[in-house]
Amino acid sequence: MKKITFALLLLMSFLITSCGSDDSDPDAFDNQNPTAPLDLSVTDIGVNSITLGWTASTDNVGVTGYNVYQDGSIVLSDVAATSAVVANLTQETLYSFYVTALDAAGNESVASNSTSVTTYGPPLEFTPTLSELGFFQGALSDLEPADDVQLYEIRTTLFTDYAAKQRLVKLPVGQTMRYIDSDLLPGFPNNTLIAKTFYYFLDERDPTLGKKIIETRVLLKLESGWMATDYVWNDTMTEAFRDDVGGMIPISYIDENGTTNNVDYIIPSNTDCFTCHNSFNAPKPIGMKLRNMNFIPSYAPYNQLQYFTDNGLLLGLDDPTAISAIPNWENGTLTLEERARAYMDVNCAHCHSPGGSVPTTFMLDFRYETAFSETGIYANRGEIEARFASTSPIYRMPQLGRTSVHEEALLMLSDYLDSL
């Protein structure tokens, strides 16, 4: 009997303890912290503000708001939405942010991922002189890029009466270009400056004899879009002055074969710039298409896009092989079609493509990726060759940027068109 009574007492004790544990579970649940928010990112950058966005965790039951931390201190409390604008910031300054979740009991989650970003500077304006834009250091005529300016190259280049060109990009402090899931242009931050300087070596057989620098064309990215202007160099090459009117400069140089060449070099007007740098009636860069930068340049030992990524100039492109690469038209080991299509893409497609300045009634689309049957090349092959061979201002193609015939390219294009 005693054994039975003792067993009953043990059973009752176990039941009481179990019930006590069940009763305490709700309190234990209430004391649990929420799960941290996910995927914090910057969705907009201003001169004095940053916009942040994040994702609520799927198990964040009971979350009532979020705290936003800036450089380790709370700047916004109990934010109801999954986005917030942090204001009253200093221009061109680096800030770091993270977010936590809150519940009704005041419990706070651990931190989300952190993100860092630099605010923009005030909108830039074109200056009267090139030196004021800060592209170069040392003697201006040395064309030595400043420390915060990046040289870049493109694989197939635009022909401009055999002129040599230097290409530079200057990004605002703390900002970067971004890959936007396209083989075309990257996303540029506001206050980006792109410069292309045109010059001739006095004697191409010996570049140490000097050069004649003619112009530097500059594009500026603002919130409202791209702006373009030109800087024409003085005779002593000590400065270049803003000039949107354009004009003609006679140039004489000796080529690599020892032949003296005389060129009536045309400096474009601002209207001319917009004719080519035009996509759906908005100014736009041409040369910095990612597919035309996807190769090993002369200044780096490996792929240029990877170099930009490694040096903090480009974000979002983990693998350059994920995008296409336009061929080098001068590579004689490639097919005639690859070479010709690449050349026409770079020299013609900015006008002859959807959104370009040429009316759609011409029915031509010279983009490299366009299927041949949709380019209009075959039906117009005779006229295409004639226009490339012409120097008439109203008939030649391209009409702008050249007064002479690109003989080597014409030979290649003629072979290609004849093969169709």
C-alpha positions in Angstrom: 0.0 0.0 0.0 2.8 2.3 0.8 4.5 1.5 -2.5 1.3 2.4 -4.3 0.9 5.7 -2.4 4.5 6.7 -3.1 4.0 5.9 -6.8 0.9 8.1 -6.9 2.8 10.9 -5.2 5.6 10.7 -7.8 3.1 10.8 -10.7 1.3 13.8 -9.3 4.6 15.6 -8.8 5.5 14.9 -12.4 2.2 16.2 -13.7 2.4 19.4 -11.6 5.9 20.0 -12.8 4.9 19.4 -16.4 2.0 21.8 -16.1 4.2 24.4 -14.6 6.6 24.1 -17.5 3.8 24.5 -20.0 2.5 27.6 -18.2 5.9 29.2 -18.4 6.3 28.8 -22.2 4.4 31.9 -23.2 6.6 34.0 -21.0 9.7 32.4 -22.4 8.4 33.1 -26.0 7.7 36.8 -25.1 11.3 37.2 -24.0 12.8 36.0 -27.3 14.3 38.7 -29.5 13.0 39.2 -33.0 15.1 37.9 -36.0 17.4 40.4 -37.7 16.2 42.1 -40.9 17.7 40.9 -44.2 19.3 42.4 -47.3 20.0 46.0 -46.1 21.0 48.1 -49.1 21.2 51.6 -50.4 18.5 52.5 -52.8 19.2 56.2 -53.3 22.1 58.6 -52.7 21.9 62.3 -52.3 24.2 65.2 -51.3 22.9 65.3 -47.7 20.8 62.1 -47.5 20.8 58.3 -48.0 17.8 56.1 -48.6 18.0 52.6 -47.2 15.8 49.5 -47.8 15.7 46.1 -46.2 13.6 42.9 -46.0 11.7 41.7 -43.0 12.6 38.2 -41.9 9.9 35.6 -42.6 9.7 34.5 -39.0 9.5 38.1 -37.6 6.1 37.6 -36.1 5.2 40.4 -33.7 7.7 42.9 -35.1 6.4 46.5 -34.6 9.3 48.5 -36.1 13.0 49.0 -36.8 15.9 51.0 -35.5 18.4 52.4 -38.0 22.0 52.7 -36.8 24.5 55.1 -38.4 28.1 54.5 -37.5 27.0 52.6 -34.5 24.4 55.0 -33.1 20.7 55.1 -33.5 19.5 57.8 -35.9 16.0 56.6 -36.5 13.8 54.7 -34.0 10.8 52.4 -34.4 10.5 52.9 -38.2 7.3 51.3 -39.3 8.3 50.5 -42.9 11.1 48.5 -44.4 12.8 51.6 -45.8 14.0 54.9 -44.4 15.7 58.2 -45.4 18.6 59.2 -43.3 18.9 63.0 -43.6 21.2 65.8 -42.4 24.3 64.2 -43.7 27.6 65.8 -44.9 28.4 65.8 -48.6 31.2 63.5 -49.9 31.3 61.6 -46.5 31.5 57.9 -45.9 28.7 56.5 -43.6 28.0 52.9 -42.4 24.5 51.6 -41.5 22.8 48.6 -40.1 19.2 47.9 -39.0 17.6 46.0 -36.1 14.0 44.8 -35.6 11.8 45.6 -32.5 8.7 43.9 -31.0 5.9 45.3 -28.7 7.8 44.2 -25.6 10.8 46.3 -26.6 13.0 43.4 -27.5 15.6 44.1 -30.2 17.1 41.8 -32.7 20.8 41.5 -33.6 22.0 43.7 -36.4 21.3 43.2 -40.0 24.1 43.1 -42.5 25.9 46.5 -42.7 26.3 48.7 -45.7 28.6 51.6 -46.3 28.1 54.5 -48.8 29.5 57.9 -49.5 27.2 60.9 -50.0 27.4 62.8 -53.3 29.1 66.1 -53.7 27.1 69.2 -55.0 26.3 69.0 -58.7 29.4 69.7 -60.9 29.4 72.3 -63.6 31.6 72.6 -66.7 34.5 75.0 -66.1 36.0 77.5 -68.5 39.3 75.6 -68.7 40.2 71.9 -68.8 42.7 72.1 -66.0 40.0 73.1 -63.5 38.2 69.7 -64.0 41.2 67.9 -62.4 41.8 65.2 -65.0 45.5 65.6 -65.1 48.5 66.1 -62.9 51.8 67.7 -63.7 52.3 69.5 -67.0 49.0 69.3 -68.8 50.5 68.3 -72.1 51.9 65.1 -70.5 48.4 63.8 -70.2 49.2 62.2 -66.9 46.0 61.1 -65.2 45.5 62.5 -61.7 45.5 60.0 -58.8 41.7 59.9 -58.7 41.3 59.4 -62.5 41.2 56.0 -64.2 42.5 55.3 -67.7 40.4 52.9 -69.7 40.6 51.4 -73.2 38.1 49.9 -75.7 38.8 46.9 -77.9 37.3 48.2 -81.2 37.7 52.0 -81.5 35.8 54.7 -83.3 37.7 56.1 -86.3 38.6 59.8 -86.3 40.9 60.6 -89.1 43.7 58.4 -87.6 43.9 60.5 -84.5 45.2 58.9 -81.3 43.0 59.0 -78.2 43.3 58.9 -74.5 40.2 57.8 -72.5 39.7 58.7 -68.9 36.9 58.4 -66.3 36.7 60.3 -63.0 34.2 59.1 -60.4 33.1 61.2 -57.5 34.6 60.5 -54.1 33.6 57.2 -52.6 31.3 56.3 -55.6 31.5 53.5 -58.1 30.0 52.4 -61.4 27.5 49.5 -61.1 26.8 46.5 -63.3 23.1 46.6 -64.1 22.6 43.2 -65.8 23.3 44.5 -69.2 26.1 44.1 -71.8 25.9 47.8 -72.5 26.7 50.7 -70.3 27.2 50.4 -66.6 25.3 52.6 -64.1 27.2 55.8 -63.4 26.9 57.8 -60.2 26.1 61.5 -60.4 29.1 63.8 -61.0 30.9 61.2 -63.1 33.2 62.8 -65.7 34.3 61.0 -68.9 37.0 62.5 -71.1 38.5 61.6 -74.4 41.5 63.5 -75.7 42.4 63.6 -79.4 46.0 64.1 -80.6 48.5 63.2 -83.3 52.2 62.2 -82.9 54.3 64.5 -85.0 56.0 61.4 -86.3 54.4 58.1 -85.6 57.8 56.4 -86.1 59.2 58.2 -83.0 56.6 59.3 -80.4 59.4 60.9 -78.4 59.4 63.8 -81.0 56.2 65.0 -79.4 52.5 65.3 -80.3 49.9 67.8 -81.2 46.9 67.8 -78.8 43.7 69.1 -80.4 40.7 68.6 -78.2 39.3 66.9 -75.1 35.6 66.0 -75.2 34.0 65.7 -71.8 30.7 64.1 -70.6 29.2 64.9 -67.2 26.6 62.8 -65.5 24.1 64.8 -63.4 20.7 63.8 -61.8 19.0 65.3 -64.8 21.1 63.3 -67.3 24.3 63.6 -69.3 25.8 66.9 -70.5 28.5 67.3 -73.1 31.1 69.9 -74.0 34.5 70.3 -75.7 37.8 71.8 -74.7 40.1 73.0 -77.5 43.8 73.1 -76.7 46.0 76.2 -77.3 49.0 76.1 -79.6 51.4 75.8 -76.7 49.4 72.9 -75.2 49.5 74.6 -71.7 45.7 74.8 -71.5 42.4 73.8 -73.2 39.4 76.2 -73.2 35.7 75.3 -73.4 34.3 75.7 -76.9 30.9 74.5 -77.9 31.0 76.1 -81.4 33.5 73.8 -83.0 35.6 74.5 -86.1 38.4 73.1 -88.4 42.1 72.9 -87.6 44.7 71.9 -90.2 46.9 69.1 -89.0 50.1 67.7 -90.5 51.8 64.5 -89.3 54.1 61.7 -90.5 52.6 58.2 -90.3 54.4 55.0 -89.4 55.3 54.5 -93.1 57.1 57.9 -93.3 54.3 59.5 -95.3 53.3 63.1 -94.5 49.6 63.4 -94.1 47.5 66.6 -94.0 44.2 66.5 -92.3 41.5 69.2 -92.1 40.5 68.1 -88.6 37.0 69.0 -87.6 36.2 69.8 -84.0 32.5 69.1 -83.4 30.0 71.6 -82.1 27.8 70.8 -79.2 25.0 70.0 -81.6 27.3 67.6 -83.4 28.0 65.9 -80.1 24.3 65.3 -79.4 23.8 63.8 -82.9 26.0 60.8 -82.0 25.6 60.8 -78.2 21.9 60.4 -78.5 19.6 57.6 -77.3 15.9 58.2 -77.5 16.5 62.0 -77.5 18.7 61.9 -74.4 22.5 62.4 -74.3 24.4 59.2 -73.5 28.0 57.9 -73.5 29.1 55.6 -76.4 32.5 54.1 -75.7 32.2 52.7 -72.2 30.0 49.8 -73.2 31.0 46.8 -71.0 31.2 44.4 -73.9 33.8 46.8 -75.6 35.9 46.9 -72.3 35.8 43.2 -71.7 39.4 42.4 -72.7 43.0 42.8 -71.4 44.1 46.4 -71.9 47.7 47.7 -72.3 47.8 49.2 -68.8 46.8 46.0 -66.8 47.9 42.4 -66.8 44.4 41.0 -66.9 40.8 41.6 -67.9 39.9 45.3 -67.7 36.4 44.7 -66.1 38.0 42.5 -63.4 40.6 45.3 -62.9 37.9 47.8 -62.4 36.1 45.5 -59.9 39.3 44.8 -58.0 40.1 48.5 -57.7 36.6 49.5 -56.5 35.5 51.2 -59.7 32.8 48.7 -60.7 30.4 46.8 -58.5 28.0 43.9 -59.2 30.0 42.1 -61.9 31.4 39.0 -60.3 32.6 37.3 -63.5 33.4 39.2 -66.7 32.8 36.0 -68.7 29.1 36.4 -67.9 28.8 39.1 -70.4 29.7 39.2 -74.1 32.9 40.7 -75.5 32.9 42.6 -78.8 35.7 41.5 -81.2 38.7 43.6 -82.2 38.1 44.3 -85.9 41.8 44.4 -86.6 42.2 40.8 -85.5 42.8 39.0 -88.8 42.3 35.6 -87.3 38.6 36.3 -86.8 35.9 35.8 -89.5 35.1 38.7 -91.8 31.6 38.8 -90.3 32.9 39.2 -86.8 35.3 41.9 -87.8 32.9 43.9 -90.0 30.0 43.7 -87.5 32.2 44.8 -84.7 33.5 47.8 -86.8 30.0 48.8 -87.8 28.7 48.5 -84.3 31.3 50.9 -82.9 31.3 53.4 -85.8 27.7 53.3 -86.8 25.3 51.7 -84.4 25.0 54.7 -82.0 23.0 56.4 -84.8 21.7 53.3 -86.7 19.9 51.5 -83.9 16.6 51.9 -82.0 16.6 55.2 -80.3 19.5 56.6 -82.5 19.4 59.9 -84.4 18.8 58.2 -87.8 15.1 57.9 -88.7 13.7 54.4 -88.4 12.6 54.6 -92.1 16.3 53.8 -93.0 15.6 50.3 -91.6 19.2 49.7 -90.5 20.4 48.3 -87.2 24.1 47.9 -86.9 24.3 46.6 -83.3 26.6 43.7 -83.0 24.1 41.5 -81.3 21.3 42.1 -83.9 20.5 39.1 -86.0 21.9 39.6 -89.5 18.5 39.2 -91.1 17.3 42.2 -89.1 20.3 44.5 -89.8 19.4 45.6 -93.3 23.1 45.1 -94.3 22.4 42.8 -97.2 19.8 45.0 -98.9 22.0 48.1 -98.5 25.4 46.5 -99.0 26.3 48.6 -102.1 25.4 51.9 -100.5 27.2 51.0 -97.3 30.4 50.4 -99.2 30.0 53.6 -101.2 29.4 55.7 -98.2 32.4 54.3 -96.3 34.5 55.1 -99.4 33.2 58.7 -99.7 34.6 61.9 -98.2 31.6 64.0 -99.3 30.2 65.7 -96.1 26.6 64.9 -97.0 27.1 61.3 -98.2 30.0 59.8 -96.3 29.5 57.5 -93.4 30.0 58.2 -90.6 29.2 61.8 -91.5 30.8 63.2 -88.3 34.2 62.6 -86.9 36.1 62.0 -90.2 37.1 63.8 -93.4 39.3 61.0 -94.7 38.7 57.4 -95.6 39.7 54.6 -93.2 41.5 52.7 -95.9 42.3 49.5 -93.9 38.8 49.2 -92.6 37.3 49.9 -96.0 39.3 47.0 -97.5 38.0 44.7 -94.8 34.4 45.9 -95.1 34.5 45.6 -98.9 35.7 42.0 -98.6 32.9 41.3 -96.2 30.1 42.9 -98.2 31.3 41.2 -101.4 31.1 37.9 -99.6 27.4 38.2 -98.8 
